[in-house]
Amino acid sequence: MLAPASFPGFWRRSLDEFKRLSNIVIKLEALEGPKQDLALWDFTKPSNVEACADMSDTDIGGSSTSSLAFVPESPTTSTPAHVRFSGTISNQVPVEDPSIERTGYAAFRTLDRPPTIFGKQLWDVERYKYLALRIKSDGRKYKVNVQTESLEYTDLHQHRLYARRPGNWETVLIKWSDFVRTNHGIVVEPQSEIMTTKVRTIGIGLTDRLPGPFEISVGKIWATNSLVDDKTSESLDIPPFVTSAKIWLTILIGMFCERTFREEDTVEILPFITSHLLPGLASGARSTTATIVALEDIEVLLRDLPINIESSDADRTGPNNAWNTFVFRHCEIVSLDDLGHHFDKLEHEADGTPTSLFGAFVHRMRLAYQLLRFEDQMQVWHDFGQHRSRLVEQHRDIFRGEMLGRYRMKVLLNKMAEADPIRDHALHEFIARRQEESNAGVVGGEELRTMLKFQIEKMERYGARIDLEVENKLTNLLHVSQTSSSISHYYRFLSSWYAGDYYSSLDNLHRYYDYTMPEHDWLRSQYPYACLQMAMLQSDFGCFEEALPAINEAITAAREAKDYKCLAYCLAYLYTLNLQNSTEETRQLTRNMLGSDDAGLAYLRQQAKENRMYKLESSMLLCQAQATYSKGASPLQAFERIHESSSLILQYDLRSMTAQPPSEFSLRFHDLGLHNIAAPYLDLTLSWYGHNMSKRDSVHALCARAIMHTLAGQTEAADRLLFLAENEASLNFEPSQIVSQYRNVIDLRIANYQNDHRAARMLIHSLKGTPYHDPTLKWAAAMLEIDYYTRLRDFTQALSLIQHHFETLQNSPVNVSAPIILRLELLNAKSRVFIKAGRAQKALSLTVRAATAAHKARLFMILWESVALLMQVLNSVKCQDLAADLGVLYVEQVRECGVEVLLAEMQDALHASYSLKLAESHEDEEKARNIQSLEQWKQGALASYAMLKDEHGAATVMMRDTAVHAQLGSSSNKQRQAQQNEADVDAEWDFSKLEGLMIMA
């Protein structure tokens, strides 16, 4: 509670407010701006100190202490009257309350001022540019907290309180526009300008969580437009515009724009940068940079801040903190040309940031630098060069070796990555020359590490081993240099993994994390990533039982470390693992972690978006497209998701994923029955984006195109593509397995066509003996196995397999295998078994169901197959006229589809229909028409079966045609009557029986 004397009485407060408002009107301050400062709070009286409240973590059970004490003026020591805010910070967490995870803060603020006759008493500082504070600090990281009448009561606008001379009295200016909106210490998005017309309270807090005592003294707080303190005559102005201090600010802006800093450090970095920019961007505006910012200030700011491990600066040598990164960037500017290039590059980067003030400041710096006279440029460079020389001298430990040689290597790496990421022999020749020039006869460890990082980045991007010659040379260099750093173990891990050496890859993965974790404490946070890589390694080698505990441990560790990016990766891989091996354990874990399929994908996409994981977000959009399409929803929804993924890839230049959306478009066109669009689309994808595709994606695309060629009867073209895929996948374990499985599936299809049951049985056994890396391939092999038993006339085994797959789909999640397509294919397979077994009536309802669902989902490939089976059913029940009309209606659409398998089956059914129609024709004209149609569909069916090399289908057509002509060639009326009587006894003409008789004959 406030003491009675803390504030004046109601009428006195109202009178003072009336005088203030009257002065604004009389002095025309609303038009010309205020000419005097606005006193917000001073600590010249004990009552003003009593009108403040101090707080600390003791309110939640912490151990920090804080107090406010009034210190009177001391003329002998020239000390003004002030308040001393002091205490002790402790970051000990209360044991009795496990819900408290963070302590170690203390703060004070002014209390709300009592109301007047004019209403609630608030400060209106809209006409002032700066908040001024007269302080004496101990150098710790204090923040200024301003509370306004905002919509969110808990919102605070914060700014770091930078003391230039700790231990001495000084005046600090902070622009009102530089305050950052926060809530409970976290930066809030979207940012909004501080409500300067309704300021409630002002305070100072300490949140650095460093244990120990603290003390800060505050004399007064006021709002001002002046850069000179009237009482102390302290000037905060500098004459030149381009100075070393502002160049340092541009380096910080560059680090900020390139996301070198972690997101949680934004609340410290952003206010520091913006508080030192120009007070105005108009011509003649002055800056306060020279007297405020110094290298010591930047070192204090950055020294304890780690950098973002995903940034491009994370691979620098030495301790990876923000200060060392700043030093590196400072010392990379070695000439006036470099300084000019620095401004040019930074202007492009700063324009893309949400803070437009950065872009304006950098643009002004660039123009001012270009307009400098030569002698002024030399003066700027002389001052900047002195600081650079001092930094190099002070930080020799992070400048081992020749910097110029390292930078040349880096330029060479960048050029090679842009020109051709595969042909990197020039790099090794460069290293070999360096090795020969070395007096010791060995290559430098730093250069070798740089080279290893380049190779690792390439291996991870393309998912493949490097060229054998390059790998041998690199291995020799590692042996000669005797380098045992962690990065060499990681390189060996990737190389062994992609080569299919399970035990070596597992050993090197353990060595990598065992080597790095004790070396740097911050690398202990990499434990979730180690578990994730372990899970990926186990699943790639088919060890799914071992992969599940590993991914579960990775998720748990990521949650404990609050590493939400790693958690998103882990959950995404759990989703993928469930697709690869959908067991009860994986389904249960996926449901517990992600919920339903739609909710899980939406959650993963949102997490990727919030953490700026654009590759993962693009992948989740493609998964959503596949899941949407698999449920039988409108194809337009799936295409919309694919288009969003493609836009995201183009926006953020995700080159390694460029080919995925076009490949997905091609597969969807294929499912829609638009083979004539899908095939060229996939060809263009391979031609245009093949150089940016990973080995796995490239092999998948080539094999998918080979499958399309096989369905179109172009087996030689399919063989050529499989040969290209084998060359692409050479020396790499997983892509080689994928190509081998695709080749076995294509060979199994051809073996079924040719009635080579022995070869088909061996291929089925081979496919079952290897783990599938592609769920779509798994189901294609399953359907071909059913077709094998159907052609073998083992209908019991075929129906048993169909029932097993139905039960499997009943428990499986929505995945890339498109369950609705699989269910409809199983329905058609069951119909085919019943037709072959002579029970066409049972197949009628199945084919109608499949055709109806396929038409609703726009799955025209399934629809044409269902129509062909329905025609066979109609022929079996002597509805050949309806079957013929149905076939003639759709056969041209099937022909346009470009899938020879469907065209052959439909022309075969048409041939059977017209055979039955011809048998019942009595008039010569009608017979002539039916004979002409019969010959047309016979030639079409034989041509299609010949392209497919389907000997069984061609033999069936020929036997049927021979039987029909034998029937027509008989001139004996008695024989015709006998055949008619036989048909009447059978009640229907079941052509499968005739086929059986022909086979027996």
MARNU-716182 format. One line per 3 residues: number of its first residue (from 1); their letters; for each residue x, y, z of C-alpha. Coordinates in steps of 0.02 Angstrom, whole numbers. Each point is the difference from the previous one (the first is absolute). Layout:
# residues N
NUM	A	X Y Z; ... $
//
This chain:
# residues 1001
1	MLA	0 0 0; 55 180 -30; 48 107 146 $
4	PAS	-122 146 27; 133 127 -46; 58 -91 -156 $
7	FPG	-111 102 -113; -84 171 22; -186 14 31 $
10	FWR	-134 -18 -132; -31 186 -28; 185 40 -1 $
13	RSL	30 -133 -131; -144 64 -104; 65 179 10 $
16	DEF	176 -54 -53; -73 -95 -149; -103 153 -49 $
19	KRL	156 110 4; 96 -124 -110; -137 -9 -130 $
22	SNI	-20 190 1; 187 25 -31; -9 -113 -152 $
25	VIK	-138 109 -73; 78 168 46; 175 -43 -63 $
28	LEA	-68 -81 -160; 99 -158 38; -126 -104 -97 $
31	LEG	55 91 -159; 182 42 28; 48 -143 114 $
34	PKQ	52 10 183; 146 113 43; 28 -69 175 $
37	DLA	28 -176 64; -141 -97 81; 46 -63 173 $
40	LWD	-68 -175 23; 76 -46 168; 136 65 112 $
43	FTK	68 -69 162; 37 164 90; -124 -42 140 $
46	PSN	-26 -158 102; -187 5 -42; 41 -30 -184 $
49	VEA	98 -155 49; -148 -59 104; -108 16 -155 $
52	CAD	100 -139 -84; -15 -188 20; 142 -125 -6 $
55	MSD	-23 -182 -44; 105 -158 -21; -17 -187 -20 $
58	TDI	-40 -17 186; -180 24 -55; 6 -174 -78 $
61	GGS	114 -83 128; 171 57 -65; 149 57 103 $
64	STS	43 166 -82; -12 158 106; -28 182 -47 $
67	SLA	-30 166 88; -26 185 -37; 90 129 107 $
70	FVP	-5 189 -9; 173 83 -1; -1 189 37 $
73	ESP	106 124 -95; 182 15 55; 81 168 -50 $
76	TTS	171 -58 59; 6 -145 -124; -108 85 -132 $
79	TPA	-124 -143 13; -180 46 -43; -150 -65 95 $
82	HVR	-47 -169 -72; -73 -171 32; 114 -151 20 $
85	FSG	-71 -163 -66; 106 -143 67; -6 -180 54 $
88	TIS	61 -173 -45; -46 -112 -147; -19 -187 27 $
91	NQV	-52 -122 -135; -39 -143 120; -166 -84 -40 $
94	PVE	-113 -41 149; 7 -186 34; -174 -8 75 $
97	DPS	-84 67 -157; 53 -95 -159; -111 111 -109 $
100	IER	123 144 21; 133 -22 -135; 83 172 -4 $
103	TGY	49 127 132; 131 137 16; -80 169 -30 $
106	AAF	-35 162 91; -81 164 -52; -86 158 59 $
109	RTL	-126 118 -78; -103 153 37; -175 -31 64 $
112	DRP	-155 55 -93; -34 182 34; -166 42 83 $
115	PTI	-140 72 -109; -44 183 -19; -159 91 -47 $
118	FGK	53 -31 -181; 6 -188 24; 142 -125 14 $
121	QLW	169 84 11; 116 -57 -142; 154 73 -82 $
124	DVE	-14 64 -178; 174 -4 -78; -55 -6 -182 $
127	RYK	88 166 -38; 167 -59 69; 131 -107 -88 $
130	YLA	99 -66 147; -18 -74 171; 145 65 107 $
133	LRI	67 -79 159; 134 67 118; 82 -158 69 $
136	KSD	154 -75 79; 12 -184 -45; 107 -146 53 $
139	GRK	11 -61 -181; -126 -141 9; -134 -29 -133 $
142	YKV	-147 105 58; -158 31 -100; -117 149 -2 $
145	NVQ	-182 -54 14; -142 113 -59; -181 -47 32 $
148	TES	-139 82 -101; -190 -11 -12; 12 -141 -129 $
151	LEY	-130 -133 -34; 106 -132 86; 24 50 181 $
154	TDL	157 -107 17; 87 78 -151; 162 95 34 $
157	HQH	107 101 -120; 182 -35 40; 169 68 -49 $
160	RLY	174 -42 60; 76 134 113; 176 21 -67 $
163	ARR	121 83 121; 151 74 -86; 96 41 160 $
166	PGN	-44 -123 139; 35 71 172; -26 181 -57 $
169	WET	-152 108 -17; -57 16 -181; -153 42 -104 $
172	VLI	-71 -136 -114; -121 38 -141; -118 -128 -73 $
175	KWS	-113 37 -148; -182 -37 38; -17 -84 -169 $
178	DFV	137 -126 43; -94 -87 140; -46 -182 -36 $
181	RTN	-169 -71 50; 16 -151 115; -111 -108 109 $
184	HGI	75 -91 149; 173 35 -72; -35 -73 -172 $
187	VVE	-8 106 -158; -178 7 -66; -47 -8 -183 $
190	PQS	-66 100 -85; 98 146 69; -98 161 32 $
193	EIM	62 174 37; 1 55 179; -155 101 49 $
196	TTK	93 160 45; -161 95 38; -45 -115 145 $
199	VRT	153 -48 101; -47 -73 170; 161 -51 88 $
202	IGI	188 -2 -27; 124 -116 84; 166 -89 -9 $
205	GLT	30 -187 12; 145 -122 5; -24 -166 -88 $
208	DRL	176 -62 -44; -19 -140 130; 182 16 52 $
211	PGP	15 -40 187; 73 137 106; -31 176 66 $
214	FEI	-62 143 -107; -23 186 23; -62 140 -111 $
217	SVG	-38 180 48; -129 107 -88; -10 188 20 $
220	KIW	-143 47 -114; -100 -55 -152; -67 121 -130 $
223	ATN	-56 17 -182; 99 114 -113; 39 53 -177 $
226	SLV	173 69 41; 165 -88 -17; 77 104 139 $
229	DDK	-38 -17 184; -42 177 60; 73 -28 174 $
232	TSE	157 -98 -45; 28 75 -174; 41 -176 -57 $
235	SLD	-3 -8 -191; -51 -157 -92; 34 61 -178 $
238	IPP	138 -41 -127; 44 94 -159; 42 -133 -134 $
241	FVT	-129 -120 -72; 108 -147 -60; 102 -59 149 $
244	SAK	76 -161 62; -138 -16 129; -134 4 -135 $
247	IWL	96 -128 -103; -5 -112 154; -188 26 5 $
250	TIL	-14 -55 -182; 97 -158 43; -124 -34 140 $
253	IGM	-146 33 -120; 76 -124 -122; 12 -132 136 $
256	FCE	-180 36 50; -66 -11 -179; 91 -165 -30 $
259	RTF	-76 -73 160; 168 -25 84; -81 35 169 $
262	REE	-122 -116 86; -181 54 8; 0 13 189 $
265	DTV	142 127 -8; -99 120 -110; -62 97 152 $
268	EIL	182 50 36; 68 20 -176; -141 94 -84 $
271	PFI	-15 141 129; 190 22 3; 9 24 -188 $
274	TSH	-153 110 -18; 46 109 150; 160 52 -90 $
277	LLP	-73 40 -169; -39 174 -60; -133 100 91 $
280	GLA	-65 50 -172; 33 -51 -179; -21 171 -76 $
283	SGA	145 98 -68; 106 78 134; -57 -119 136 $
286	RST	128 -28 134; 50 -161 85; 45 -42 177 $
289	TAT	104 -150 -50; 176 59 35; -20 35 184 $
292	IVA	-114 -145 38; 62 -154 -91; 175 -68 15 $
295	LED	83 -167 -33; -4 -33 187; -190 23 -2 $
298	IEV	-18 -123 -143; 115 -124 87; -102 12 160 $
301	LLR	-157 -28 -103; 62 -147 -105; 130 -87 108 $
304	DLP	-120 -118 89; -122 -27 -145; 14 -164 -98 $
307	INI	-43 8 -184; -135 -92 -94; 71 -173 -41 $
310	ESS	-94 0 -167; 77 164 -59; 140 12 -127 $
313	DAD	116 64 137; -14 -160 102; 142 -84 -95 $
316	RTG	131 130 46; 150 -51 101; 22 42 183 $
319	PNN	-139 16 129; -164 27 -90; -64 152 94 $
322	AWN	-68 161 -73; 152 106 48; 122 -110 -95 $
325	TFV	-116 3 -151; -2 190 9; 191 2 8 $
328	FRH	11 -114 -152; -115 110 -102; 90 157 56 $
331	CEI	170 -69 -52; -64 -65 -167; -10 181 -58 $
334	VSL	181 23 -54; -14 145 -124; -108 146 -55 $
337	DDL	-71 -110 -139; -52 -129 129; -86 138 98 $
340	GHH	-96 54 -154; -50 -180 -39; -55 -18 181 $
343	FDK	-123 145 -18; -63 -64 -169; -33 -175 66 $
346	LEH	-78 62 161; -121 118 -88; -73 -148 -94 $
349	EAD	-17 -104 159; -69 140 109; -140 40 -123 $
352	GTP	-72 -174 32; -15 22 188; -165 46 82 $
355	TSL	85 149 84; 4 131 -137; 109 114 109 $
358	FGA	147 -117 -33; -18 17 -187; -12 190 11 $
361	FVH	154 12 111; 106 -113 -110; -57 93 -157 $
364	RMR	49 166 80; 170 -70 53; 34 -65 -176 $
367	LAY	-43 165 -81; 99 100 127; 151 -113 -26 $
370	QLL	-8 20 -189; -10 190 16; 154 12 112 $
373	RFE	153 84 -72; 156 -106 -17; 87 79 150 $
376	DQM	-158 -27 106; -7 -183 -54; 181 -21 49 $
379	QVW	-37 78 169; -145 -120 27; 107 -147 -54 $
382	HDF	145 56 111; -113 2 153; -84 -164 -48 $
385	GQH	168 -84 -38; 69 44 171; -144 -90 84 $
388	RSR	20 -147 -120; 186 -18 39; -38 3 186 $
391	LVE	-133 -135 -18; 115 -114 -100; 136 21 131 $
394	QHR	-118 -35 144; -81 -153 -82; 143 -95 -75 $
397	DIF	-69 -161 74; -146 1 -123; 109 52 -148 $
400	RGE	113 -151 -13; 81 -19 -170; -13 118 -146 $
403	MLG	-171 79 -11; 25 42 -184; 31 -182 -45 $
406	RYR	-158 -52 93; -103 132 -86; 65 -51 -171 $
409	MKV	-50 -178 40; -172 59 54; -22 96 -163 $
412	LLN	53 -155 -97; -126 -106 95; -140 122 -34 $
415	KMA	41 8 -186; 6 -189 -12; -165 -18 93 $
418	EAD	-83 120 -122; 79 -70 -159; -4 -188 24 $
421	PIR	-15 -80 173; 58 -170 -63; 162 45 -90 $
424	DHA	111 59 140; 169 -66 -57; 63 178 -12 $
427	LHE	-19 19 186; 110 -150 35; 131 59 -123 $
430	FIA	0 164 95; 26 -93 164; 135 -108 -79 $
433	RRQ	96 154 -55; -16 70 175; 66 -165 67 $
436	EES	151 5 -114; 37 180 47; -8 -40 186 $
439	NAG	170 -20 81; -65 -135 115; -70 -99 -145 $
442	VVG	-176 -11 70; -155 98 -38; -61 126 129 $
445	GEE	-129 -65 122; -110 154 -22; -1 -18 -190 $
448	LRT	-41 -185 15; -145 38 118; -67 128 -122 $
451	MLK	10 -129 -138; -87 -132 106; -142 119 40 $
454	FQI	-24 33 -185; -7 -185 -40; -118 -35 145 $
457	EKM	-117 137 -57; -1 -72 -175; -29 -177 63 $
460	ERY	-145 54 109; -77 105 -139; 8 -136 -134 $
463	GAR	-14 -151 115; 144 -92 -83; 184 -40 13 $
466	IDL	126 106 -92; 102 -60 -148; 114 -148 41 $
469	EVE	157 87 -61; -40 152 106; -42 -109 149 $
472	NKL	164 -96 -12; 98 162 -10; -92 71 148 $
475	TNL	31 -159 100; 186 13 -37; 1 181 57 $
478	LHV	-85 -49 162; 129 -136 28; 148 114 -39 $
481	SQT	-63 145 105; -47 -117 144; -154 105 29 $
484	SSS	-112 -75 135; -125 140 17; -185 -34 21 $
487	ISH	-39 57 -176; 108 -139 -74; -102 -128 96 $
490	YYR	-160 77 -65; 66 -8 -178; 43 -184 21 $
493	FLS	-172 -31 75; -89 72 -153; 115 -89 -121 $
496	SWY	-26 -168 86; -188 28 13; -22 37 -184 $
499	AGD	116 -145 -45; -109 -123 97; 131 -39 133 $
502	YYS	-114 -7 152; 129 -42 133; 128 131 -56 $
505	SLD	-133 136 -10; -64 -44 173; 176 1 71 $
508	NLH	43 170 -77; -163 76 58; 42 -51 179 $
511	RYY	176 68 -21; -63 165 -67; -116 36 147 $
514	DYT	117 -76 129; 137 114 -67; -98 162 -9 $
517	MPE	-109 -5 155; 137 3 132; 96 131 -100 $
520	HDW	-133 136 3; -140 12 126; -119 78 -125 $
523	LRS	18 -153 -111; -91 -102 130; -156 78 -71 $
526	QYP	37 -104 -156; -53 -160 89; -178 3 -75 $
529	YAC	78 16 -174; 113 -149 37; -152 -106 46 $
532	LQM	-92 59 -155; 145 -48 -113; 11 -167 88 $
535	AML	-185 -31 -37; 24 48 -183; 150 -115 -15 $
538	QSD	-93 -147 79; -154 20 -110; 102 18 -160 $
541	FGC	77 -170 35; -169 -78 41; 26 -6 189 $
544	FEE	-169 76 41; -11 -78 173; 160 92 50 $
547	ALP	-51 161 -90; -160 23 102; 84 16 172 $
550	AIN	130 116 -77; -129 121 -72; -98 -7 163 $
553	EAI	159 47 96; 34 141 -124; -174 72 27 $
556	TAA	18 -9 190; 173 81 -3; -57 139 -117 $
559	REA	-146 40 115; 111 4 153; 124 114 -89 $
562	KDY	-145 106 -67; 77 -15 -173; -159 21 -101 $
565	KCL	87 -8 -168; 73 -170 40; -168 -53 71 $
568	AYC	-85 46 -165; 129 -102 -97; -23 -149 117 $
571	LAY	-190 2 -13; 10 16 -189; 115 -150 -9 $
574	LYT	-116 -97 117; -139 32 -126; 114 -65 -140 $
577	LNL	51 -152 104; -184 -43 26; -23 1 -189 $
580	QNS	151 -112 -30; -41 -128 134; -176 17 68 $
583	TEE	0 -115 151; -109 13 154; 142 80 99 $
586	TRQ	36 135 -131; -185 36 -24; -24 18 187 $
589	LTR	150 116 20; -56 105 -149; -176 17 69 $
592	NML	68 52 170; 119 129 -73; -97 68 -148 $
595	GSD	-181 -55 19; -95 -30 -161; 87 10 -168 $
598	DAG	-77 167 -51; 31 79 170; 178 -67 5 $
601	LAY	45 69 -171; -78 168 40; 96 8 164 $
604	LRQ	166 -44 -83; -29 129 -135; -38 134 129 $
607	QAK	155 -44 102; 108 9 -155; -74 168 -46 $
610	ENR	26 74 174; 181 -60 7; 36 56 -179 $
613	MYK	40 -177 -54; -51 28 -179; 58 -168 -68 $
616	LES	-102 -92 130; -150 112 -33; 11 -36 -186 $
619	SML	12 -187 34; -152 6 114; -100 90 -135 $
622	LCQ	41 -142 -120; -51 -127 133; -164 92 24 $
625	AQA	-27 -5 -188; 30 -188 -2; -113 -28 151 $
628	TYS	-138 109 -75; 8 -93 -164; 9 -170 83 $
631	KGA	-165 28 90; -92 26 -163; -22 188 20 $
634	SPL	-1 118 -147; 165 -4 -97; -5 190 -2 $
637	QAF	35 2 188; 154 -109 -25; 60 108 -145 $
640	ERI	-23 155 108; 114 -72 135; 131 -48 -130 $
643	HES	-8 176 -71; 26 74 175; 152 -112 24 $
646	SSL	71 53 -167; -25 185 42; 90 -24 165 $
649	ILQ	147 -85 -86; 16 141 -126; -18 136 132 $
652	YDL	141 -67 110; 106 -76 -141; -7 -179 67 $
655	RSM	94 -71 -148; 15 -178 65; -192 -11 6 $
658	TAQ	-35 83 -168; -48 -162 -86; -118 -69 132 $
661	PPS	-158 100 -42; 13 -35 -189; 26 -185 37 $
664	EFS	-152 1 112; -102 88 -136; 52 -136 -123 $
667	LRF	-53 -142 115; -169 82 31; -28 22 -187 $
670	HDL	42 -184 -22; -129 -51 131; -128 109 -87 $
673	GLH	26 -99 -159; 92 140 -88; 151 -104 -48 $
676	NIA	28 107 -154; 29 149 118; 85 -91 143 $
679	APY	139 -78 -104; 61 160 -87; -17 94 164 $
682	LDL	117 -122 85; 121 6 -147; 9 189 12 $
685	TLS	27 -11 188; 149 -116 -24; 70 110 -139 $
688	WYG	-19 168 88; 25 -40 183; 99 -162 -2 $
691	HNM	163 86 49; -81 67 160; -83 -164 52 $
694	SKR	66 -113 134; 52 -175 -49; -155 -73 79 $
697	DSV	-119 120 -88; 89 -21 -166; -6 -189 10 $
700	HAL	-184 4 50; -43 112 -148; 95 -110 -125 $
703	CAR	-80 -159 67; -174 77 1; 25 48 -183 $
706	AIM	57 -179 -36; -162 -65 77; -99 116 -114 $
709	HTL	96 -67 -151; -39 -179 56; -187 35 15 $
712	AGQ	7 78 -174; 85 -156 -69; 166 87 -30 $
715	TEA	111 -126 88; 160 51 -91; -19 181 55 $
718	ADR	-33 -62 177; 162 -102 -5; 98 152 -55 $
721	LLF	-67 105 143; 36 -137 126; 178 -8 -66 $
724	LAE	16 188 27; -72 -19 175; 126 -137 40 $
727	NEA	143 113 -54; -73 143 101; -14 -111 154 $
730	SLN	169 -84 -18; 103 -13 160; -149 56 105 $
733	FEP	-92 -128 104; -179 62 14; -21 67 -179 $
736	SQI	74 -163 -66; -129 -99 100; -140 110 -68 $
739	VSQ	55 -30 -180; 16 -186 32; -176 -8 71 $
742	YRN	-72 99 -146; 87 -116 -124; -69 -153 90 $
745	VID	-176 73 -5; 12 35 -187; 73 -173 -33 $
748	LRI	-139 -78 103; -131 88 -105; 82 -63 -161 $
751	ANY	17 -177 72; -187 -1 38; -38 57 -177 $
754	QND	108 -140 -73; -68 -135 118; 177 -29 65 $
757	HRA	-59 -64 168; 171 -58 58; 80 170 -27 $
760	ARM	-150 87 78; 12 -109 156; 186 39 20 $
763	LIH	-31 187 -21; -139 -2 130; 115 -89 122 $
766	SLK	138 128 -35; -115 150 28; -62 -70 165 $
769	GTP	178 -22 62; 48 185 -3; -74 147 98 $
772	YHD	-95 124 -107; 61 180 -3; -154 54 -96 $
775	PTL	-175 -50 62; -71 22 -176; 121 -131 -64 $
778	KWA	-52 -119 138; -182 6 -54; 43 -16 -184 $
781	AAM	93 -162 40; -149 -60 102; -122 27 -144 $
784	LEI	117 -91 -120; 9 -147 121; -190 -10 -2 $
787	DYY	3 5 -190; 128 -141 0; -112 -117 101 $
790	TRL	-151 51 -104; 89 -46 -162; 58 -161 84 $
793	RDF	-185 -32 38; 39 -19 184; -155 100 46 $
796	TQA	1 -51 184; 174 74 27; -44 156 -99 $
799	LSL	-158 32 104; 99 -32 159; 129 132 -49 $
802	IQH	-138 124 -45; -83 -25 169; 168 22 89 $
805	HFE	34 164 -89; -175 63 38; 31 -31 185 $
808	TLQ	171 84 -12; -76 155 -79; -135 4 132 $
811	NSP	133 32 134; 122 104 -103; 12 191 5 $
814	VNV	-35 112 -146; 163 1 -96; 82 31 -165 $
817	SAP	-61 -169 -62; -172 77 -20; -113 -124 94 $
820	IIL	-154 38 -106; 96 -50 -156; 59 -160 85 $
823	RLE	-174 -44 60; -71 24 -174; 141 -102 -77 $
826	LLN	-35 -139 125; -185 6 -46; 45 -17 -184 $
829	AKS	122 -141 38; -137 -92 95; -120 25 -144 $
832	RVF	129 -70 -121; 21 -155 109; -188 -31 4 $
835	IKA	-12 23 -190; 143 -122 -31; -78 -123 121 $
838	GRA	-164 2 -96; -99 97 132; -32 160 -93 $
841	QKA	-159 38 97; 103 27 158; 112 122 -92 $
844	LSL	-143 112 -58; -24 97 161; 187 16 27 $
847	TVR	33 76 -171; -145 122 16; 62 57 171 $
850	AAT	176 22 -65; -56 96 -154; -114 115 101 $
853	AAH	134 43 128; 133 24 -134; -111 119 -98 $
856	KAR	-39 100 157; 185 15 43; 48 35 -182 $
859	LFM	115 -152 -1; -22 -38 -184; 134 -134 -6 $
862	ILW	-102 -103 123; -162 49 -88; 55 -69 -169 $
865	ESV	57 -163 81; -168 -15 90; -94 32 -163 $
868	ALL	99 -137 -89; -38 -123 141; -184 52 -2 $
871	MQV	-4 -39 -186; 67 -175 35; -135 -25 131 $
874	LNS	-136 58 -121; 68 -119 -133; -10 -144 124 $
877	VKC	-184 33 37; -42 17 -186; -19 190 2 $
880	QDL	123 19 -142; -94 144 -82; 15 106 157 $
883	AAD	183 -50 19; 38 48 -180; -86 169 17 $
886	LGV	96 34 160; 167 -45 -80; -29 104 -157 $
889	LYV	-47 148 110; 163 -1 99; 132 -83 -110 $
892	EQV	58 162 -82; 24 83 170; 102 -150 53 $
895	REC	103 15 -159; 34 184 38; 56 -50 175 $
898	GVE	152 -84 -79; 4 -152 117; 12 -153 -112 $
901	VLL	-49 -121 140; -173 77 18; -24 16 -187 $
904	AEM	43 -184 -27; -121 -56 135; -143 106 -68 $
907	QDA	28 -53 -182; 5 -182 59; -169 25 85 $
910	LHA	-70 83 -158; 61 -147 -103; -91 -119 118 $
913	SYS	-159 106 -10; -5 0 -189; 38 -187 -2 $
916	LKL	-158 -29 101; -98 123 -107; 57 -88 -158 $
919	AES	-56 -167 69; -177 66 21; -8 95 -166 $
922	HED	-126 -64 -127; -4 131 -136; 143 9 -123 $
925	EEK	19 190 16; 12 -13 188; 126 -141 -13 $
928	ARN	107 103 -119; 4 146 122; 44 -112 146 $
931	IQS	136 -91 -99; 77 167 -47; -2 60 181 $
934	LEQ	65 -169 59; 149 12 -116; 33 180 53 $
937	WKQ	7 -40 186; 99 -160 -31; 137 96 -90 $
940	GAL	-1 135 134; 11 -124 143; 138 -101 -84 $
943	ASY	101 158 -35; -15 55 182; 45 -172 68 $
946	AML	149 -6 -118; 66 167 68; -21 -66 177 $
949	KDE	75 -170 -46; -154 -79 81; -3 -171 -80 $
952	HGA	-144 -62 107; -115 142 -53; 44 -19 -183 $
955	ATV	-32 -189 8; -171 29 79; -52 119 -140 $
958	MMR	62 -120 -134; -92 -149 75; -159 100 14 $
961	DTA	16 58 -180; 35 -178 -61; -155 -65 89 $
964	VHA	-109 136 -76; 63 -32 -177; -21 -187 23 $
967	QLG	-179 30 50; -31 112 -151; 83 -123 -122 $
970	SSS	-121 -142 42; -134 -15 -136; -96 -141 80 $
973	NKQ	-166 58 69; -4 -154 107; 165 45 78 $
976	RQA	-61 177 30; -159 -69 80; 103 -116 111 $
979	QQN	109 144 55; -156 104 36; -76 -141 103 $
982	EAD	162 -17 97; -2 186 35; -181 -10 60 $
985	VDA	44 -139 120; 143 103 74; -121 148 17 $
988	EWD	143 119 -37; 161 7 -99; 141 4 124 $
991	FSK	151 38 -107; 121 -51 137; -60 -180 -24 $
994	LEG	30 13 -187; 174 67 38; 30 -148 114 $
997	LMI	-55 -121 -135; 116 82 -126; 145 -13 121 $
1000	MA	-37 -185 28; -11 -27 -188 $
//
